[in-house]
Amino acid sequence: MFNKGSAALMQEAPKDKPSMAGNSAAPHSPRSSKPRILFVAEAVTLAHVARAFALMQSLDRNEFDACLACDPRYDRLLSPAPFSRRPIASISSERFVEALAKGAPIFDLATLRGYAREDLEVIDDFRPDLIVGDCRLSLAVSAEVARIPFVSITNAYWSPHSGFPIPMPELPLTRLVGVRLARPTFRLTHRLVMSLHTIPLNKLRAEYGLSSLGKDLREIYSHSDRTLFADVPQLYPNCKSLPDECWLGPVNWSPAVPLPEWWNDLPNNRPIVYVTLGSSGRHELAATTLKALADVNVTVLCATLGRLRADQLPRNAFAGDYLPGEQAAARSNLVVCNGGSPTTQQAFAAGVPVLGIAGNMDQHLNMQAVSDFGAGLLLRSEHAHEPRIRHAAETLLRDQRAATRARELQGHFAAYDAPARFRSCVARMLAARSVTSW
């Protein structure tokens, strides 16, 4: 149930909005004596759903009731779980990629209003003791309105304390005048532009009588009662102000898909390169990357996400719509991806260096940490032409330092048991809730 005061706060919601959680048509879920954990994931990419799903699976059903609320678009990739799921809306992946390409805010005020409305309906129905969110920005309103403690899962590069400068992602300006000429303008304007991305959520908070989170986008992405970073501190040597308990470690997950027929018949006389451009990379880059590697003495494993035809595959490529990423990385000498943290973490868990073809801000931030550590190379998506991809891949296949640094990260990753650290955080939060009025 909502804690004392939530009903009054909900009555203060904007008059033009539909009724909130207290008027949800769905009946309340039966209440048990076990703590109830609600996971809410933003489904613009598979990564956020996968991370929430993996952490939910780590809970013991004999000790907890849990529910995953997310858009069902990735349900076919999730293995059966002993907990319930609740369908909620997320904007389409296409709309997400389009906003990134324009440098526009991903979630406008109308979208966040709808999100918060649906969050509150789920909260009122499931009546959680704790909410765990992954990139569901509306929880910065709905969890606070419902007076339920909120844990967010994100990456350390989104912390205001990461010690990293803001990199320039692929933008209309970089495509128009080139990266070199765009840099001075970006340096002068990026703080203002980034502050524009904070306006929709701050407006929604104001509508509910909540205070502003400020103009730093990183505050928006990391706001919660407790923020857990799905990273290891060795990648962020300048991030000095975060306590050890905030470092969750990598959250490993692979899709529940069968192995392809060719899995056990791969050539073993040459290096293997695993190519996966993910759900938020530029779609045409998968074909470009395969062409770049067609004449290199390697075997290519490619997760196509259904975007490539059989006649687009070179002779040295073996492909499937989805591949088990952890196993594919473990078989490889190099991973080529969009630079996002889930795939780079799969690579480093196997001690394999990464070529990250980064476009959006999230990918650039992650690859900035990777390249600074020396475990891979960042290639800007605007520069991802066949000769550059080929040269970067061949460089990494020869580079013993990158391989050594990737193995060092493998050791650091092995020291962090993300499910165990997450369960420890849950226990602390539930203990605090039992003695604290949220």
N, C-alpha and C positions, 0 to 999 in steps of 0.2 A: 504493500500500500504506500501511497505518498505520505511523506512525513508532514508533521504539523506545519501549516502555512502554505502548502502547495496549492490548495484549493483557492485561497485568496489570490495568489499570484496568477493562477490560470484565469481567474475572473477578470484580471487586468489585461488580458490579451486583446489585440486589436479587434474593434467591433465588426470589421468587415470580414473577419476570418470565420470559417466554419467552426463548429464546436470542437473543443479539445478532448483530451483523453477521457475525462470524466463522463462524456456522453458517447463513448465508443459503443458501436452496436454489438461488438464481439463480447461474449460472456467472459467473465474472469476465468483464468486458468485455475484449476484446482490447486490449492495451496498445500504444500507439504512442509515438514519441519526442516528440510534441508535448505541451506542457503541457495538463493536463485541468482544466477549470473546471466545477464543479457549481453550478448555480443551484437554489435551493430557495425556493418561494414559497408563502405562506399564501393559500388561495383563498376566504377568507370574503367578500372583495370582489374584483371584477375588477381593481382598481387594482394590487394587489400582484403579481398574475400578469403583468399588462401591463408593468409596470415591469421586472420580471426578464426577460421575453421580449424587450423592446426592447433591453436591455443585452446580452443574449446574441446577438441579431442583429447587434450592432455589431462582434462579433469576426470576424476573418478565419479562415475554415475551413482555410486553408492553414497557419495558424500555431497554431491551437488545436483541441483536441477539447473539446466542451462538451455539457452535458446539462441540460435543465430538468426538475426533479422538482416536480410539483404535481398537485392534483386535476384531472381532465380535464373538469370541468364547463364550462369556457370554451373548449375546444378549437376549437369551430366558429367562434370569432371571431379565432383566431390564424392568420396567414398561414403558408404553408409555410416552413420554415426548414431550413438545411443541417445542423442539429444534432439530436441525439436528444432524446426526451422520456421521462420515467418517471412513471407514475401513482402517486401517493401519496394518502393520505387527508387531508381537512380537514373540520372540522365544517361543518354546513350553514350557508348564509347566514341561514336562518330562525332557527337556534339562536343565531347571532351577534347578530342584531338583537334577539332576545328577551332575551339577557343584557344588552345595552346598555340596553334599556328598563327593566330591573330594577335597573340599577346594579351588577350582579353581576360577578365575575371571568369573563372570556370563556373562558379555558381552565382547566379543573380539573386536579387532579393526575393522574387516570386518563387524561385526554386527552393531556396532555404526556408521560406515560410511553409511550403508544402512538406518539406522534409521534417521540420519541427512538429508539424501537425501529426504526421504519421508516427514519428518517434514517440510522441506522447500517448498515442493510441496503443502502441505496442507496450509501452511502459505500464500503462494503466491495466492492460490485460494480463501481462506476465507478472507484474509486481515484483521487480527484481530487488535484491539487496545491494547489487553492484552492477554497474554498466561498464562494458569494455568496448571502446570504439576504435575503428581504424579508418581514418580519413573521413569520417562522417562529421563534417564541420558543424552541422546543426545541433549536435549534442552539447556544444558550448552554450546552447540556450535550453534545450529540452531537459537535459540532466539537471541543470541548475534550477529550472522551474519546478521539476518534480522532487527536488531535494534528495536525489540519489547520488552517492559518490560515483565518480566517473574516472576511469583509467583510460588513457589514450595510448595507442601503440603507434609509434612513428620512427623515423630515422634520425640519428644524431645530427645530421647536417641541417635539419629543420629547427634545431635548438638555437635560440638567440645567442647562446653561449658556445657555439661550435668552434668559434675562432676562425671560421672560413669567410673570405670575402664573397659577395654575391657574384656569381659568374654570369656572363651574357649568354642566354639560350638562343636557339634559332628563333628569329623574329622577322616580321615583314621588312624591317630596316636592314637586317643582315642579308636578306635575300635580294633587296633592292640595290644596295650600294656595296655589299661585301662586308666581311667581318672586320677587316682592318679599318675601314672608314667609319664603320658603325660604332666602334669602341668609344671614341671621345663623347659622342652623344649619349651613349648608354651610361657612361660614368657620371655625366651631369644630371641625368634624368631618372636613373633607376630607382632612387628612393621615392620620388614622387609617384612613379608608375606603380611601384610595389604597393604604395599606400592606397592606391585606387582599388586594389584587390581586396583590401580589408573593409571597404565601405559596406558591402551588402550584409555581412555578418554583424558588424557593429550597429547597423540600422535595425536589424532584427532584434538584437539585444536591447536596444533602446525601446523598441515597441513593447517589450516585456518588462521594462523598468530595470534592466540590468546595465551595469557599467560598461563602458567601451573597453576593448582589449588593446587599444592603441593602433598605431599605424605601421607596425612592423609585421609583415606577413608571417614571419616565423612564429610570432606569438599566437597568431590565429591557428596555425597548423599544429602547435604543440600544447595548446591550452587544455588543462584538465585539473582534477584534484591530484592526480599522480600520473606523470608521463614516463613511459617506459620506452627506451630506445633499443630497437632491434638491430643492434650493432655491437662492436667491441671497441673499447676505448683506445686501443693501439692505433686505430685508423684516425683518431682525432686527438693528437698530442696537445693541441692548444685548448681543448675543451676541459678546463681545469675545475669548473665550479659544480660539476654534477656528482652527487654521491654515488658510491659503487652500486647501491641497490637500484639505481635508475638504468643500469646497463643490463638489458635482457639477454643479449646475444642473438645470433641469427636464428630466425624461426624457419626451420626446414620443412618443405612441403613439395610434393610432386603430384601431378594429376593422376587420378585413378583411371588410367587407360591401359589396355593390353599392350604388350610388347609387339612391335611389327614383325612380320614374317621374316624379314631379313636380319633381325637383330643378332642372331648367332652366326651369321655368314659374312660378317664384315672382313675385308682384307686386313691382315695383321702385319703387313710389310711396309707400312708407311704411317706417318702421323695422322691422327684423327682430329678434325676441327668440328666442334659442335656449334651450329648457327641457329640462333633463335632471336628474332627481332621483337618478340613480345606483342602485347595488345596495344601498346601506346607508341610504338615506333612508326616511322613512315613506312607504309605498306610496300612501296616499290623497292625499298632497300634490300629486302630478302632476295629478290631476283638479281639485283645488282651485285650483291655479295657473292651469290653462287657463280655468277659469270666471272667475277674477279678471281675466284678460287678454282675455276674450271681447269686451268692449265698448270696449277700448282701440284706438286707431288704429295697430295694429301687425300684422305678420304673424308668426305663431308657428311655429317649427320645434320639434318635440317628439320626443325619444327615449323611447318608452313602456316598453321592456323587456318588452313583451307584456302589460302590466298595464291597458291601457285598450282599450275597445271603440270601434268606429268611431262609434257613436251618442253617445259621451262627448266627441267632438271638436267644439269650436265652429267656426263657418264660417271664422274667420281662422287656423285651425290646420292644419298639414301634419305628418303623423306617420309614423314608422317604428319598428319594435321597437328597432333600433339605427341610429345615424347616425354617419358619420365625423366625430368630434368636432372635429378640427382644422379641417376645411373648414366645418363648421357654425358654429364660433366666428368664423372669418374672414369669413363672410357677414353676421354679426350686429352689431347696435348695443348689445346687452345680452345677457349670459348669466345665466340663473337656474338654480341648481343647489343641491345639498345642502351646499355649502360645503367639500367635500373638495378636497384639493390637485390631483388630476389634472385636473379640469374647470376649476378656477380658473386653473391654469397654461396650459391650452389657450386660455382667454380672454385672458390677459395676453400670451401669445405672439402673439396677433392684435391686441393693444392695445385690448381691449374690457373695460369695467367689469363687475362681478359683483354680483348679489344672491344671497347665500348663506343658504339656509334651513337652519340648523344645528341638529342634535339631539345627536349624540354628542360626546364629548370631543375626538376627532380633528378633527371639523369646526369646533368652537368655537375650538380652538387655531389652526387655519389661518385662519379668518375674523377672529380677533383681530388677526393680523398684517396681513391685507388691509385691514381697516377702519382700523387705525392708520395705514397708509400712505396711505389716502384713495382707494383704487382700487375700492371697493365698499362695500356695506352688509351688515351681519349682521342677519338677522331670526330670532329664536328660533323653533323649530318649534312651541312651545306657543302662540305668538302668530300663527301663519301662517294667518290667516283671510282671506277674499277681500278685504275692504277694505284690510287692511294690506299684502297682497301687491301689490295694484293701486297703492296710494299709493307704496310703495317703488320699484316698477318705473318709475312715471311720474317720480318724483324723479330716479332715476339716468339716465333718458333725457334729462332736461333739464339735468343737472348737468355742466357743462363741466369742472369741477375733477376729478371722478371719471374722465372720459374722458381728461383730460390726464395724470393720475397712472397710469392704465392704460397709456398710450403710453410713459410713462417706464419702467414695468416691462418693456414690450416691448423697449426698448433694453437694459436690464440683462440680460434673458433672452438676447438675441442675442449677448451677450459671453461666454456660457458654452456651450461645446460639450460636453454631458454625455457622449456616447459617447467622445470623445477623452480627456476627463479620467478617465473610467472605465478606459479602456485603459492610461493612464499609471499609474493606481493598481495595476492588475493587474501591470504590468511591475515596479513597485517591490516588490510583495508577493512575486512569484515570485523576484526577485533576492535578497530577504531570506531566502526559504525555502532557497535554494541554499547559504547560508552559516550558517543558524541551525537549531538543533534545536528544533522546535516541540513 
